[in-house]
Amino acid sequence: MTVQTHPHVSRDLRLAARQGLLPARGGGWLAGFGNMFAKELGEWFRTRRWLWQLLIWLIILNGFVAFLLFGLPALATIYPELKPDAEGIFPGLPPEVGATYMYFSIVVMTGTLGAIILAQDEIIQEKQSGTAAWILSKPAARQAFILTKLLSNAIGVLVFIVAIPGLILLGEIFLATHKVQSLAPFLAGVGLVWLALFFYISMVIMLGVLFESRGPVLGIAFGVMFGGMILRNYIPQILYVLPLSMESIALMVVQGMPLPAMFISQVIATAVLSVVFLLVALWRFQHVEL
């Protein structure tokens, strides 16, 4: 039975249908997950958002690597004074290794900023606008609401910030060096980069549940990021628990190098803390007045 054929469909159900979100029947902690998840993914892939995200990250990530691999050497042939700079782009590293490390470094830094900004409104805006209260007044579980926000952003970030630019990077490296990167180690390195971004996405989702405004959410997330980058110079033990060296870990994995205990601990702690953030968000959201 559809919204169009039922003679007694309520006004709010018709409104939900126009927005692509239909309340699901039934109970359970995943009630309404399918409809909400389809709606959240639709905001990434069925609007112009995907195009803008794709262009932004291709320009930031692949554009910068392309300049280092092709642009600067070309300029050095025109302006000889730039030749030392072109030859010293990746000091002591083969071009394919240097380009990969540069990509990992940029995507961890700018990708983290992007992930925080993209996710910071997911819960706050829904609470402030009353949308969350409206959705959850239907047969939709609060746990499903949080999970759809987390997973949709994790998938969007994976596709547009990590996966597509990463695959294009392989093409850039091949064109510059005529060498083919081993795909499996590269994908493992890319997965570690995505894990670092997922850490911040889950943190921001949790903070959106705990706070009522964007200020604390952005302040704490950026504080962990930039504060951690400063503190690691004075308290290196922080590298055991926070994803502050994930670009180096990813490069070591790509090169097949063994990881020191500190880096192994960092990967495990990043995954565990991401799950903890999710569990806190799920638990707290059960008790939030909307």
C-alpha positions as CSV (number, residue, x, y, z in Angstrom):
1,M,0.0,0.0,0.0
2,T,1.5,3.4,-1.0
3,V,1.1,6.9,0.2
4,Q,-0.9,7.7,-3.0
5,T,-3.4,4.8,-2.7
6,H,-4.2,4.9,1.0
7,P,-7.2,7.2,1.7
8,H,-6.3,8.2,5.2
9,V,-2.6,9.1,4.9
10,S,-1.8,11.9,7.4
11,R,-0.3,15.2,6.4
12,D,3.0,14.6,8.1
13,L,3.4,11.2,6.3
14,R,2.8,13.0,3.0
15,L,5.5,15.5,3.9
16,A,7.9,12.7,4.8
17,A,7.2,11.1,1.4
18,R,8.1,14.3,-0.4
19,Q,11.4,14.4,1.5
20,G,12.2,10.8,0.6
21,L,11.8,9.6,4.2
22,L,8.9,7.2,5.1
23,P,8.4,6.1,8.7
24,A,9.0,2.4,9.0
25,R,6.7,0.0,10.8
26,G,7.9,-2.3,13.5
27,G,10.2,-1.9,16.5
28,G,13.7,-2.8,17.5
29,W,16.8,-0.7,17.8
30,L,17.2,-0.5,14.0
31,A,13.6,0.6,13.3
32,G,13.5,3.0,10.4
33,F,17.2,2.5,9.6
34,G,16.6,1.7,5.9
35,N,14.6,4.8,5.2
36,M,16.8,7.1,7.2
37,F,20.0,5.7,5.7
38,A,18.6,6.0,2.2
39,K,17.8,9.7,2.9
40,E,21.2,10.4,4.4
41,L,23.0,8.8,1.5
42,G,20.8,10.7,-0.9
43,E,22.1,13.9,0.5
44,W,25.6,12.8,-0.6
45,F,24.8,11.1,-3.9
46,R,21.5,12.4,-5.2
47,T,22.2,16.1,-4.9
48,R,24.9,18.3,-6.3
49,R,26.8,17.8,-3.1
50,W,28.7,14.9,-4.7
51,L,29.9,17.0,-7.6
52,W,31.2,19.8,-5.3
53,Q,32.9,17.4,-2.9
54,L,34.5,15.6,-5.8
55,L,35.9,18.8,-7.4
56,I,37.1,20.2,-4.1
57,W,39.1,17.2,-3.1
58,L,40.5,16.5,-6.5
59,I,41.8,20.1,-6.7
60,I,43.2,20.1,-3.2
61,L,44.7,16.6,-3.1
62,N,45.4,15.5,-6.7
63,G,46.0,19.1,-7.9
64,F,48.8,19.6,-5.4
65,V,50.4,16.3,-6.2
66,A,50.2,17.0,-9.9
67,F,51.9,20.3,-9.4
68,L,54.8,18.6,-7.6
69,L,55.1,15.8,-10.1
70,F,54.5,17.7,-13.4
71,G,54.1,21.4,-12.8
72,L,57.2,22.3,-10.9
73,P,59.6,20.2,-13.1
74,A,58.0,21.9,-16.2
75,L,58.5,25.3,-14.7
76,A,62.1,24.4,-13.9
77,T,62.8,23.9,-17.6
78,I,61.6,27.5,-18.3
79,Y,63.1,29.1,-15.2
80,P,66.4,27.4,-14.4
81,E,66.6,29.0,-11.0
82,L,63.7,26.6,-9.9
83,K,65.7,23.5,-10.8
84,P,67.1,23.0,-7.2
85,D,63.5,23.2,-5.9
86,A,62.2,20.7,-8.5
87,E,65.0,18.3,-7.7
88,G,64.5,18.6,-4.0
89,I,60.7,18.0,-3.9
90,F,61.1,14.6,-2.3
91,P,64.5,14.6,-0.7
92,G,66.0,11.1,-0.4
93,L,62.8,9.4,-1.6
94,P,61.9,8.0,-5.0
95,P,59.2,10.1,-6.7
96,E,56.5,7.4,-6.3
97,V,57.2,7.1,-2.6
98,G,57.5,10.8,-2.1
99,A,54.2,11.5,-3.9
100,T,52.4,8.8,-1.9
101,Y,53.7,10.2,1.4
102,M,52.7,13.8,0.3
103,Y,49.3,12.5,-0.6
104,F,48.8,10.8,2.8
105,S,50.1,13.9,4.6
106,I,47.7,16.2,2.8
107,V,44.7,14.0,3.0
108,V,45.2,13.4,6.7
109,M,45.4,17.1,7.4
110,T,42.9,18.6,5.1
111,G,40.7,15.5,5.1
112,T,40.4,15.7,8.9
113,L,39.4,19.4,8.7
114,G,36.8,18.5,6.0
115,A,35.4,15.5,7.9
116,I,34.9,17.7,11.0
117,I,33.2,20.5,9.1
118,L,31.0,18.1,7.1
119,A,29.9,16.2,10.2
120,Q,29.6,19.1,12.7
121,D,26.0,19.9,11.8
122,E,24.6,16.4,11.5
123,I,23.2,16.2,15.0
124,I,23.2,19.8,16.1
125,Q,21.2,21.1,13.2
126,E,18.6,18.3,13.5
127,K,18.1,19.0,17.1
128,Q,17.9,22.8,16.7
129,S,15.5,22.6,13.8
130,G,13.2,20.1,15.5
131,T,13.7,17.6,12.6
132,A,15.2,15.0,15.0
133,A,12.1,15.2,17.3
134,W,9.8,15.0,14.3
135,I,11.5,11.9,12.9
136,L,11.8,10.1,16.2
137,S,8.1,10.7,16.9
138,K,7.5,8.1,14.2
139,P,8.5,4.4,14.4
140,A,12.2,5.2,14.1
141,A,14.8,4.1,16.7
142,R,17.2,6.6,18.2
143,Q,20.0,4.2,17.6
144,A,19.2,4.0,13.9
145,F,19.1,7.8,13.7
146,I,22.7,8.0,15.1
147,L,24.0,5.1,13.0
148,T,22.7,6.5,9.7
149,K,24.4,9.9,10.4
150,L,27.7,8.2,11.2
151,L,27.7,5.7,8.3
152,S,26.5,8.1,5.6
153,N,29.3,10.6,6.5
154,A,31.9,7.8,6.8
155,I,30.9,6.5,3.3
156,G,30.9,10.0,1.8
157,V,34.3,10.8,3.2
158,L,35.6,7.4,2.1
159,V,34.4,7.9,-1.5
160,F,35.2,11.6,-2.1
161,I,38.2,12.3,0.2
162,V,40.0,9.0,0.3
163,A,39.1,6.5,-2.4
164,I,38.7,8.5,-5.6
165,P,41.6,10.8,-5.1
166,G,43.7,7.8,-4.0
167,L,43.0,6.0,-7.3
168,I,43.8,9.1,-9.3
169,L,47.0,9.4,-7.4
170,L,48.0,5.9,-8.7
171,G,47.5,7.2,-12.2
172,E,49.5,10.4,-11.6
173,I,52.4,8.3,-10.2
174,F,52.3,6.0,-13.2
175,L,52.3,8.9,-15.7
176,A,55.3,10.5,-13.8
177,T,57.4,7.4,-13.1
178,H,56.0,4.7,-15.4
179,K,55.8,2.5,-12.3
180,V,52.8,0.6,-11.0
181,Q,52.1,0.7,-7.3
182,S,51.1,-2.6,-5.6
183,L,47.4,-2.2,-5.2
184,A,46.8,-4.3,-2.0
185,P,49.4,-2.4,0.2
186,F,48.2,0.9,-1.2
187,L,44.6,0.1,-0.3
188,A,45.7,-0.9,3.2
189,G,47.5,2.4,3.6
190,V,44.4,4.2,2.3
191,G,42.3,2.3,4.8
192,L,44.4,3.6,7.6
193,V,44.0,7.1,6.4
194,W,40.2,6.6,6.4
195,L,40.4,5.2,9.9
196,A,41.9,8.4,11.1
197,L,39.1,10.4,9.5
198,F,36.5,8.0,10.9
199,F,37.9,8.7,14.3
200,Y,37.0,12.4,14.0
201,I,33.7,11.7,12.4
202,S,32.6,9.5,15.3
203,M,34.0,12.1,17.7
204,V,32.0,14.9,16.1
205,I,28.8,12.8,16.1
206,M,29.3,12.1,19.8
207,L,29.9,15.8,20.6
208,G,26.8,16.7,18.6
209,V,24.8,14.5,20.9
210,L,26.5,15.9,24.1
211,F,26.2,19.6,23.2
212,E,23.5,21.9,22.0
213,S,25.7,24.3,19.9
214,R,28.4,24.1,17.3
215,G,31.0,26.0,19.3
216,P,32.0,23.1,21.7
217,V,31.8,20.6,18.9
218,L,34.2,22.4,16.7
219,G,36.4,23.6,19.6
220,I,36.9,20.2,21.1
221,A,37.4,18.4,17.7
222,F,39.9,21.0,16.4
223,G,41.5,21.1,19.9
224,V,42.2,17.3,19.8
225,M,43.6,17.7,16.3
226,F,45.8,20.7,16.6
227,G,46.5,20.3,20.3
228,G,47.6,16.7,19.7
229,M,49.9,17.9,16.9
230,I,51.6,20.3,19.3
231,L,51.7,17.9,22.3
232,R,53.3,15.1,20.4
233,N,56.5,17.1,20.3
234,Y,56.6,17.3,24.1
235,I,54.6,14.2,25.1
236,P,55.4,11.6,22.4
237,Q,53.5,8.9,24.4
238,I,50.3,10.6,23.1
239,L,51.1,8.8,19.8
240,Y,50.1,5.6,21.4
241,V,46.5,6.6,21.6
242,L,45.7,9.4,19.1
243,P,45.8,9.2,15.3
244,L,48.6,11.8,14.9
245,S,51.0,9.9,12.7
246,M,48.6,8.0,10.5
247,E,50.3,9.3,7.3
248,S,53.6,7.8,8.4
249,I,51.9,4.5,9.4
250,A,50.1,4.4,6.0
251,L,53.4,4.9,4.1
252,M,55.1,2.2,6.1
253,V,52.3,-0.2,5.3
254,V,52.5,0.7,1.6
255,Q,56.2,0.0,1.6
256,G,55.8,-3.2,3.5
257,M,57.9,-2.0,6.5
258,P,57.3,-3.5,10.0
259,L,55.4,-1.1,12.3
260,P,56.9,-0.2,15.7
261,A,54.8,-0.9,18.9
262,M,53.8,2.8,19.1
263,F,52.3,2.8,15.7
264,I,50.5,-0.6,16.2
265,S,49.1,0.8,19.4
266,Q,48.0,4.0,17.6
267,V,46.0,2.0,15.0
268,I,44.3,-0.2,17.7
269,A,43.5,2.8,19.9
270,T,42.1,4.8,17.0
271,A,39.7,2.0,16.2
272,V,38.8,1.4,19.8
273,L,38.2,5.0,20.6
274,S,36.0,5.4,17.5
275,V,33.8,2.6,18.8
276,V,33.7,4.2,22.2
277,F,32.6,7.5,20.7
278,L,29.8,5.7,18.9
279,L,28.7,3.8,22.0
280,V,28.7,7.0,24.1
281,A,26.6,8.8,21.4
282,L,24.1,5.9,21.2
283,W,23.8,5.7,25.0
284,R,23.5,9.5,25.6
285,F,21.0,10.0,22.7
286,Q,18.7,7.6,24.4
287,H,18.4,10.1,27.3
288,V,18.3,13.4,25.4
289,E,15.1,15.5,25.5
290,L,14.2,16.5,22.0
